[in-house]
Amino acid sequence: MPKFHDKVDVLKKPGWLKIRLHQTPEWAEVHDIVEKHGLHTICSSGRCPNQAECWSRSRRTATFMILGDICTRGCRFCATRTGRPLAPDADEPRKVAESVALMKLRYVVVTSVTRDDLPDGGAAHWAATVEAIRSQNPDAVIELLIPDLDARPDLLDQVIASKPDIIGHNIETVERLTPVVRSRARYRTSLETLRYMSSQGVVTKSGLMVGLGEEDGEVLQTLHDLREAGVRIVTLGQYLRPTLEHYPVAAYISPEKFEWYRLQALEMGFSYCASAPLVRSSYMAEEALRSVKGL
């Protein structure tokens, strides 16, 4: 992949993209558990700016990635390795469930790489993971962030049948930029994935990045498309380029514009919208679900 150099990336990042980490005793407790037991969370490996906040809440939240760390797709915004993945670890569902128990999580988010190499895209593994978490942690709220699974109802039904509390799939960007930014994924396929799950009574969630060169009208159209597909929860955050080999940042979006997007989303009928520069898919996840289900 060629390296890109753009003007925005050599400029000093605006102040609203800086965050002070508050390492509370609650954060330290979770951190020590993760280190001692070698647990794998996206919170740590992805260097999430919201890690301290999520781990310090009384309703603790953490995000796990399953099905390995090699993706069969190569999206130009994502730092995950691309290549030929290893076979899924059949014992992984149990390990994740035990990790949730060790960390005393009350809200757990599970995501994964995309596994186009598997006949079922990993659907059975997803279902097994939810069932294992529920067995060991009956009071935990479970949120999934799944790949599109090619919008196949038979595969989506396997995941839905495991009865997670919420299922998300990220649209990532506007339709015009999808072929440039995403690998193999299709804007309409993502919408169909979300539409099908919504039609089955699932509380659905999606997210998109801004700062990739999209226009305001395109963001609003994407929000409209998501709402029309039955999505009830949406997140918007600033795209931050992982390395110079990834897609360039076109602009840093101001907090005021993010707030405008949030208000527009709520006017469209979304039950909840988190919209700010440092918002990521699972940010304030428990608050979003509580607004929908009253948990």
C-alpha positions as a Markdown table, in Angstrom:
| # | Residue | x | y | z |
|---|---|---|---|---|
| 1 | Met | 0.0 | 0.0 | 0.0 |
| 2 | Pro | 1.5 | 3.4 | -0.9 |
| 3 | Lys | 2.2 | 6.0 | 1.7 |
| 4 | Phe | 0.2 | 9.2 | 1.8 |
| 5 | His | 1.2 | 12.5 | 3.1 |
| 6 | Asp | -1.4 | 15.2 | 3.6 |
| 7 | Lys | -1.3 | 18.7 | 5.0 |
| 8 | Val | -3.7 | 18.0 | 7.9 |
| 9 | Asp | -1.5 | 15.3 | 9.4 |
| 10 | Val | 1.6 | 17.5 | 9.7 |
| 11 | Leu | -0.4 | 20.1 | 11.6 |
| 12 | Lys | -0.7 | 20.1 | 15.3 |
| 13 | Lys | -3.9 | 18.3 | 16.4 |
| 14 | Pro | -6.5 | 20.6 | 17.9 |
| 15 | Gly | -6.9 | 20.7 | 21.6 |
| 16 | Trp | -10.3 | 18.9 | 21.6 |
| 17 | Leu | -8.4 | 15.7 | 20.4 |
| 18 | Lys | -6.3 | 15.6 | 23.5 |
| 19 | Ile | -7.4 | 13.8 | 26.6 |
| 20 | Arg | -6.1 | 13.6 | 30.2 |
| 21 | Leu | -6.0 | 10.1 | 31.5 |
| 22 | His | -7.5 | 9.8 | 35.0 |
| 23 | Gln | -6.1 | 6.5 | 36.4 |
| 24 | Thr | -8.5 | 5.9 | 39.2 |
| 25 | Pro | -8.2 | 3.0 | 41.7 |
| 26 | Glu | -11.1 | 1.3 | 39.8 |
| 27 | Trp | -9.1 | 1.6 | 36.5 |
| 28 | Ala | -6.0 | 0.3 | 38.2 |
| 29 | Glu | -7.9 | -2.8 | 39.5 |
| 30 | Val | -9.1 | -3.7 | 36.0 |
| 31 | His | -5.7 | -2.9 | 34.5 |
| 32 | Asp | -4.0 | -5.3 | 36.9 |
| 33 | Ile | -6.4 | -8.1 | 36.2 |
| 34 | Val | -5.8 | -7.6 | 32.4 |
| 35 | Glu | -2.1 | -7.7 | 32.8 |
| 36 | Lys | -1.9 | -10.6 | 35.3 |
| 37 | His | -4.1 | -12.9 | 33.2 |
| 38 | Gly | -3.0 | -11.8 | 29.8 |
| 39 | Leu | -6.5 | -10.8 | 28.7 |
| 40 | His | -7.0 | -9.3 | 25.3 |
| 41 | Thr | -9.2 | -6.2 | 25.0 |
| 42 | Ile | -9.5 | -3.7 | 22.2 |
| 43 | Cys | -9.5 | -1.1 | 25.0 |
| 44 | Ser | -5.8 | -1.8 | 25.5 |
| 45 | Ser | -4.6 | -3.0 | 22.1 |
| 46 | Gly | -6.5 | -0.3 | 20.3 |
| 47 | Arg | -5.2 | 2.4 | 22.7 |
| 48 | Cys | -8.7 | 3.6 | 23.1 |
| 49 | Pro | -8.8 | 7.2 | 24.5 |
| 50 | Asn | -11.8 | 6.3 | 26.6 |
| 51 | Gln | -10.3 | 3.3 | 28.4 |
| 52 | Ala | -9.9 | 4.9 | 31.7 |
| 53 | Glu | -13.4 | 6.3 | 31.8 |
| 54 | Cys | -15.0 | 3.0 | 30.8 |
| 55 | Trp | -13.0 | 0.9 | 33.3 |
| 56 | Ser | -13.6 | 3.3 | 36.1 |
| 57 | Arg | -17.4 | 3.3 | 36.0 |
| 58 | Ser | -19.4 | 1.4 | 38.5 |
| 59 | Arg | -21.0 | -0.4 | 35.5 |
| 60 | Arg | -17.7 | -1.5 | 34.0 |
| 61 | Thr | -17.4 | -1.9 | 30.3 |
| 62 | Ala | -14.7 | -3.5 | 28.1 |
| 63 | Thr | -14.4 | -4.7 | 24.5 |
| 64 | Phe | -13.0 | -8.1 | 23.4 |
| 65 | Met | -12.0 | -9.1 | 19.9 |
| 66 | Ile | -12.6 | -12.7 | 18.9 |
| 67 | Leu | -11.7 | -14.9 | 15.9 |
| 68 | Gly | -8.1 | -13.8 | 15.9 |
| 69 | Asp | -6.2 | -10.6 | 15.0 |
| 70 | Ile | -5.8 | -11.1 | 11.2 |
| 71 | Cys | -8.6 | -9.8 | 9.0 |
| 72 | Thr | -9.5 | -11.0 | 5.5 |
| 73 | Arg | -10.2 | -7.5 | 4.4 |
| 74 | Gly | -7.9 | -4.5 | 4.2 |
| 75 | Cys | -9.8 | -1.3 | 4.9 |
| 76 | Arg | -7.7 | 1.8 | 4.5 |
| 77 | Phe | -8.7 | 3.3 | 7.8 |
| 78 | Cys | -8.0 | 0.3 | 10.0 |
| 79 | Ala | -4.7 | -0.8 | 11.6 |
| 80 | Thr | -5.7 | -4.4 | 12.0 |
| 81 | Arg | -3.4 | -6.8 | 10.1 |
| 82 | Thr | -4.7 | -8.3 | 6.8 |
| 83 | Gly | -3.9 | -11.7 | 5.5 |
| 84 | Arg | -4.7 | -15.4 | 6.0 |
| 85 | Pro | -6.1 | -15.9 | 9.5 |
| 86 | Leu | -5.5 | -19.0 | 11.7 |
| 87 | Ala | -8.3 | -21.4 | 12.4 |
| 88 | Pro | -10.7 | -20.1 | 15.2 |
| 89 | Asp | -9.8 | -21.1 | 18.7 |
| 90 | Ala | -12.6 | -23.5 | 19.8 |
| 91 | Asp | -11.9 | -22.7 | 23.4 |
| 92 | Glu | -12.1 | -18.9 | 22.9 |
| 93 | Pro | -15.8 | -18.5 | 24.0 |
| 94 | Arg | -14.9 | -20.0 | 27.4 |
| 95 | Lys | -11.8 | -17.8 | 27.7 |
| 96 | Val | -13.8 | -14.7 | 27.0 |
| 97 | Ala | -16.5 | -15.7 | 29.4 |
| 98 | Glu | -13.9 | -16.2 | 32.1 |
| 99 | Ser | -12.3 | -12.9 | 31.3 |
| 100 | Val | -15.6 | -11.1 | 31.8 |
| 101 | Ala | -16.0 | -12.8 | 35.2 |
| 102 | Leu | -12.4 | -11.9 | 36.2 |
| 103 | Met | -12.9 | -8.3 | 35.3 |
| 104 | Lys | -16.3 | -8.2 | 37.0 |
| 105 | Leu | -17.8 | -6.6 | 33.9 |
| 106 | Arg | -21.4 | -5.6 | 33.9 |
| 107 | Tyr | -21.4 | -4.6 | 30.3 |
| 108 | Val | -19.3 | -6.4 | 27.7 |
| 109 | Val | -18.8 | -5.6 | 24.1 |
| 110 | Val | -17.5 | -8.2 | 21.7 |
| 111 | Thr | -16.1 | -7.5 | 18.2 |
| 112 | Ser | -14.1 | -9.4 | 15.7 |
| 113 | Val | -12.0 | -9.3 | 12.5 |
| 114 | Thr | -13.9 | -10.2 | 9.3 |
| 115 | Arg | -13.6 | -13.8 | 8.4 |
| 116 | Asp | -14.5 | -14.2 | 4.8 |
| 117 | Asp | -12.4 | -17.4 | 4.8 |
| 118 | Leu | -14.9 | -19.3 | 6.9 |
| 119 | Pro | -18.1 | -20.8 | 5.3 |
| 120 | Asp | -20.3 | -19.2 | 8.0 |
| 121 | Gly | -18.2 | -16.0 | 8.4 |
| 122 | Gly | -17.7 | -17.0 | 12.1 |
| 123 | Ala | -21.4 | -16.9 | 12.9 |
| 124 | Ala | -21.4 | -20.1 | 15.0 |
| 125 | His | -18.4 | -18.8 | 16.9 |
| 126 | Trp | -20.1 | -15.6 | 17.6 |
| 127 | Ala | -23.2 | -17.5 | 19.0 |
| 128 | Ala | -21.0 | -19.7 | 21.1 |
| 129 | Thr | -19.3 | -16.7 | 22.6 |
| 130 | Val | -22.5 | -15.1 | 23.6 |
| 131 | Glu | -23.8 | -18.3 | 25.1 |
| 132 | Ala | -20.6 | -18.8 | 27.1 |
| 133 | Ile | -20.6 | -15.3 | 28.5 |
| 134 | Arg | -24.3 | -15.6 | 29.4 |
| 135 | Ser | -23.7 | -18.9 | 31.2 |
| 136 | Gln | -20.9 | -17.6 | 33.4 |
| 137 | Asn | -22.2 | -14.0 | 33.7 |
| 138 | Pro | -26.0 | -14.1 | 33.8 |
| 139 | Asp | -26.3 | -10.5 | 34.8 |
| 140 | Ala | -23.9 | -9.0 | 32.2 |
| 141 | Val | -25.3 | -7.0 | 29.4 |
| 142 | Ile | -23.9 | -8.2 | 26.0 |
| 143 | Glu | -23.3 | -6.0 | 23.0 |
| 144 | Leu | -21.9 | -7.3 | 19.7 |
| 145 | Leu | -20.2 | -5.4 | 16.9 |
| 146 | Ile | -20.3 | -7.8 | 14.0 |
| 147 | Pro | -19.0 | -7.9 | 10.4 |
| 148 | Asp | -21.7 | -7.7 | 7.6 |
| 149 | Leu | -21.8 | -11.5 | 7.2 |
| 150 | Asp | -22.7 | -10.7 | 3.6 |
| 151 | Ala | -26.2 | -9.8 | 4.9 |
| 152 | Arg | -27.1 | -13.4 | 4.8 |
| 153 | Pro | -30.2 | -14.1 | 6.9 |
| 154 | Asp | -29.1 | -17.7 | 7.7 |
| 155 | Leu | -25.9 | -16.4 | 9.2 |
| 156 | Leu | -27.4 | -13.4 | 11.0 |
| 157 | Asp | -30.1 | -15.7 | 12.4 |
| 158 | Gln | -27.4 | -17.8 | 14.2 |
| 159 | Val | -26.1 | -14.7 | 15.9 |
| 160 | Ile | -29.5 | -13.3 | 16.7 |
| 161 | Ala | -30.6 | -16.7 | 18.2 |
| 162 | Ser | -27.9 | -16.4 | 20.9 |
| 163 | Lys | -29.9 | -13.4 | 22.2 |
| 164 | Pro | -27.3 | -10.7 | 22.8 |
| 165 | Asp | -28.8 | -7.5 | 24.2 |
| 166 | Ile | -27.7 | -5.4 | 21.2 |
| 167 | Ile | -26.1 | -6.0 | 17.9 |
| 168 | Gly | -24.1 | -3.3 | 16.0 |
| 169 | His | -22.5 | -3.2 | 12.6 |
| 170 | Asn | -20.7 | 0.0 | 11.5 |
| 171 | Ile | -21.5 | 1.7 | 8.2 |
| 172 | Glu | -18.1 | 3.4 | 8.7 |
| 173 | Thr | -18.4 | 6.2 | 6.1 |
| 174 | Val | -20.7 | 7.8 | 3.6 |
| 175 | Glu | -21.7 | 5.9 | 0.4 |
| 176 | Arg | -19.4 | 7.9 | -1.9 |
| 177 | Leu | -16.3 | 7.2 | 0.1 |
| 178 | Thr | -17.1 | 3.5 | 0.8 |
| 179 | Pro | -15.3 | 2.1 | -2.2 |
| 180 | Val | -12.2 | 4.2 | -1.5 |
| 181 | Val | -12.0 | 3.6 | 2.3 |
| 182 | Arg | -13.5 | 0.1 | 2.9 |
| 183 | Ser | -12.3 | -3.2 | 1.5 |
| 184 | Arg | -14.8 | -5.5 | -0.2 |
| 185 | Ala | -17.5 | -4.1 | 2.1 |
| 186 | Arg | -20.5 | -2.4 | 0.4 |
| 187 | Tyr | -22.6 | 0.4 | 1.7 |
| 188 | Arg | -25.8 | -1.2 | 0.7 |
| 189 | Thr | -24.7 | -4.6 | 2.1 |
| 190 | Ser | -24.1 | -3.0 | 5.5 |
| 191 | Leu | -27.6 | -1.4 | 5.3 |
| 192 | Glu | -29.2 | -4.7 | 4.5 |
| 193 | Thr | -27.4 | -6.4 | 7.4 |
| 194 | Leu | -28.8 | -3.7 | 9.8 |
| 195 | Arg | -32.2 | -3.8 | 8.2 |
| 196 | Tyr | -32.6 | -7.5 | 8.5 |
| 197 | Met | -31.6 | -7.6 | 12.2 |
| 198 | Ser | -33.9 | -4.7 | 13.0 |
| 199 | Ser | -36.8 | -6.5 | 11.2 |
| 200 | Gln | -36.2 | -9.4 | 13.6 |
| 201 | Gly | -36.7 | -7.3 | 16.7 |
| 202 | Val | -33.0 | -6.7 | 17.4 |
| 203 | Val | -31.9 | -3.4 | 19.0 |
| 204 | Thr | -29.4 | -2.3 | 16.3 |
| 205 | Lys | -26.5 | 0.1 | 16.4 |
| 206 | Ser | -24.1 | 1.6 | 13.9 |
| 207 | Gly | -21.3 | 4.1 | 13.7 |
| 208 | Leu | -19.5 | 6.3 | 11.3 |
| 209 | Met | -16.3 | 8.3 | 11.1 |
| 210 | Val | -16.1 | 11.8 | 9.9 |
| 211 | Gly | -13.1 | 13.8 | 8.7 |
| 212 | Leu | -12.5 | 11.6 | 5.6 |
| 213 | Gly | -13.6 | 14.2 | 3.1 |
| 214 | Glu | -17.4 | 13.8 | 3.4 |
| 215 | Glu | -19.9 | 16.6 | 3.0 |
| 216 | Asp | -22.5 | 17.5 | 5.7 |
| 217 | Gly | -25.3 | 16.5 | 3.3 |
| 218 | Glu | -23.7 | 13.1 | 2.9 |
| 219 | Val | -23.5 | 12.6 | 6.6 |
| 220 | Leu | -27.1 | 13.5 | 7.0 |
| 221 | Gln | -28.1 | 11.1 | 4.2 |
| 222 | Thr | -26.1 | 8.3 | 5.9 |
| 223 | Leu | -28.0 | 9.0 | 9.1 |
| 224 | His | -31.3 | 8.9 | 7.2 |
| 225 | Asp | -30.4 | 5.6 | 5.6 |
| 226 | Leu | -29.5 | 4.1 | 8.9 |
| 227 | Arg | -32.7 | 5.3 | 10.5 |
| 228 | Glu | -34.7 | 4.0 | 7.6 |
| 229 | Ala | -33.0 | 0.6 | 8.1 |
| 230 | Gly | -34.3 | 0.5 | 11.7 |
| 231 | Val | -31.1 | 1.5 | 13.5 |
| 232 | Arg | -31.9 | 3.0 | 16.9 |
| 233 | Ile | -28.4 | 3.9 | 18.2 |
| 234 | Val | -25.7 | 5.7 | 16.3 |
| 235 | Thr | -22.2 | 7.0 | 17.0 |
| 236 | Leu | -20.1 | 9.6 | 15.2 |
| 237 | Gly | -16.4 | 10.1 | 15.9 |
| 238 | Gln | -13.3 | 11.7 | 14.3 |
| 239 | Tyr | -11.3 | 9.6 | 12.0 |
| 240 | Leu | -7.6 | 9.5 | 13.2 |
| 241 | Arg | -5.1 | 8.0 | 10.8 |
| 242 | Pro | -3.2 | 5.0 | 12.4 |
| 243 | Thr | -0.1 | 5.4 | 10.2 |
| 244 | Leu | 1.1 | 7.2 | 7.0 |
| 245 | Glu | 0.2 | 4.0 | 5.1 |
| 246 | His | -3.5 | 4.6 | 5.9 |
| 247 | Tyr | -6.1 | 6.9 | 4.4 |
| 248 | Pro | -5.3 | 10.6 | 4.9 |
| 249 | Val | -7.3 | 12.8 | 7.3 |
| 250 | Ala | -9.2 | 15.4 | 5.3 |
| 251 | Ala | -10.3 | 17.5 | 8.2 |
| 252 | Tyr | -10.6 | 17.7 | 12.0 |
| 253 | Ile | -14.2 | 18.2 | 12.8 |
| 254 | Ser | -15.1 | 20.6 | 15.6 |
| 255 | Pro | -17.0 | 19.6 | 18.7 |
| 256 | Glu | -19.7 | 22.1 | 17.7 |
| 257 | Lys | -20.2 | 20.3 | 14.4 |
| 258 | Phe | -20.4 | 17.0 | 16.2 |
| 259 | Glu | -23.1 | 18.4 | 18.5 |
| 260 | Trp | -25.0 | 19.6 | 15.4 |
| 261 | Tyr | -24.8 | 16.1 | 13.9 |
| 262 | Arg | -26.1 | 14.7 | 17.3 |
| 263 | Leu | -29.1 | 17.0 | 17.3 |
| 264 | Gln | -29.9 | 16.2 | 13.6 |
| 265 | Ala | -29.8 | 12.4 | 14.4 |
| 266 | Leu | -32.1 | 12.8 | 17.3 |
| 267 | Glu | -34.5 | 14.8 | 15.2 |
| 268 | Met | -34.5 | 11.9 | 12.7 |
| 269 | Gly | -35.8 | 9.6 | 15.5 |
| 270 | Phe | -32.7 | 7.8 | 16.8 |
| 271 | Ser | -33.2 | 6.8 | 20.4 |
| 272 | Tyr | -29.6 | 7.7 | 21.2 |
| 273 | Cys | -26.7 | 9.4 | 19.5 |
| 274 | Ala | -23.1 | 9.8 | 20.8 |
| 275 | Ser | -21.3 | 12.3 | 18.7 |
| 276 | Ala | -18.0 | 13.9 | 19.6 |
| 277 | Pro | -14.3 | 13.8 | 18.4 |
| 278 | Leu | -13.2 | 10.9 | 20.6 |
| 279 | Val | -16.4 | 8.9 | 20.5 |
| 280 | Arg | -15.8 | 5.3 | 19.4 |
| 281 | Ser | -18.3 | 2.4 | 18.7 |
| 282 | Ser | -18.6 | 1.2 | 22.3 |
| 283 | Tyr | -18.3 | 4.6 | 24.0 |
| 284 | Met | -21.0 | 5.0 | 26.7 |
| 285 | Ala | -22.5 | 1.8 | 25.4 |
| 286 | Glu | -24.4 | 1.1 | 28.6 |
| 287 | Glu | -26.0 | 4.5 | 28.6 |
| 288 | Ala | -27.1 | 4.1 | 25.0 |
| 289 | Leu | -28.8 | 0.8 | 25.7 |
| 290 | Arg | -30.4 | 2.1 | 28.9 |
| 291 | Ser | -32.0 | 4.9 | 26.8 |
| 292 | Val | -33.6 | 2.2 | 24.6 |
| 293 | Lys | -34.5 | -0.5 | 27.0 |
| 294 | Gly | -34.5 | 1.2 | 30.4 |
| 295 | Leu | -31.8 | -1.1 | 31.8 |
